[in-house]
Amino acid sequence: MIDQSHNIKPKIEAMIQSVMNIQTAYAKALIVPMDRLRELQEAADVVGAERVLQQAYETDVQPLLQTVRIEMGLHPDPLEAFRASGYLQKAAEERREGPRTGWGAS
């Protein structure tokens, strides 16, 4: 679950950014060489273990994430795709028109 308070940013765009940040953190966690990290931990090499984690943290995983999204048939940049979709404007217009009721409402 993502718990957010959107006071300044648009709500949907802020949520998309949060999901993208989670994807980035997850991808970085996946590239940690766990065998090497375990070796360093067992050898009590705190500095070495920290370096292994830091290298993963500093790795740019954006090209990887973009490739994965493309392979899934998605736009490589979710925020850009959302903005280009016009969804927010369409939803705002529908809200201004009010709910449709009665027969034939769709």
C-alpha positions in Angstrom: 0.0 0.0 0.0 1.2 3.5 -0.8 0.2 6.1 1.8 0.5 9.6 0.4 -0.8 13.1 1.0 -1.0 15.2 -2.2 -1.1 18.8 -1.2 0.8 20.4 -4.0 1.3 17.8 -6.8 -1.6 16.5 -8.9 -2.8 13.3 -7.2 -2.6 10.9 -10.1 0.7 12.2 -11.3 2.2 12.0 -7.8 0.9 8.4 -7.5 2.5 7.5 -10.8 5.8 9.0 -9.7 5.6 6.9 -6.5 5.0 3.7 -8.4 7.9 4.5 -10.7 10.1 5.2 -7.6 9.1 1.8 -6.2 9.9 0.1 -9.5 13.3 1.8 -9.5 14.1 0.7 -5.9 12.9 -2.9 -6.6 15.1 -3.1 -9.7 18.1 -1.9 -7.8 17.4 -4.5 -5.1 17.3 -7.2 -7.7 20.8 -6.3 -9.0 22.5 -6.7 -5.7 24.9 -9.6 -6.0 23.6 -11.5 -3.0 26.3 -14.2 -3.0 29.0 -11.5 -2.8 27.1 -9.6 -0.2 26.7 -12.7 1.9 30.4 -13.5 1.6 31.3 -10.0 2.8 28.9 -10.1 5.6 30.2 -13.5 6.8 33.7 -12.1 6.6 32.5 -9.1 8.7 33.7 -6.8 5.9 31.3 -4.0 6.7 32.9 -1.5 4.2 32.9 -4.1 1.4 29.3 -5.0 2.0 28.3 -1.4 2.0 30.2 -0.8 -1.3 28.3 -3.7 -2.9 25.0 -2.2 -1.8 26.1 1.3 -2.8 27.0 0.2 -6.3 23.6 -1.3 -6.8 22.0 1.9 -5.4 24.0 4.1 -7.8 23.3 2.0 -10.9 21.0 3.7 -13.4 18.2 1.2 -13.9 16.0 3.5 -16.0 17.0 1.9 -19.4 16.2 -1.5 -18.0 12.8 -0.4 -16.7 12.0 1.3 -20.0 12.9 -1.9 -21.9 10.7 -4.0 -19.6 7.8 -1.7 -20.1 8.2 -1.8 -23.9 8.4 -5.6 -23.9 5.2 -5.6 -21.9 3.5 -3.4 -24.6 3.5 -0.3 -22.4 4.9 3.2 -22.9 8.4 3.4 -21.6 7.5 6.5 -19.5 4.3 6.0 -17.5 4.0 9.7 -16.5 4.5 10.8 -20.1 1.9 8.3 -21.3 -0.6 9.5 -18.7 -0.1 13.1 -19.7 -0.5 12.3 -23.4 -3.6 10.2 -22.8 -5.7 13.3 -21.9 -7.5 11.2 -19.2 -7.3 14.0 -16.6 -9.0 16.5 -18.9 -11.6 14.0 -20.0 -12.4 13.0 -16.4 -12.7 16.7 -15.4 -15.1 17.4 -18.2 -17.3 14.4 -17.3 -17.4 15.6 -13.7 -18.5 19.1 -14.8 -21.3 17.5 -16.9 -22.5 15.6 -13.9 -23.8 12.0 -13.7 -25.9 10.7 -16.5 -29.1 9.0 -15.2 -32.1 7.3 -16.7 -32.5 5.1 -19.7 -29.8 5.3 -22.3 -27.2 6.6 -19.9 -23.8 5.3 -20.7 
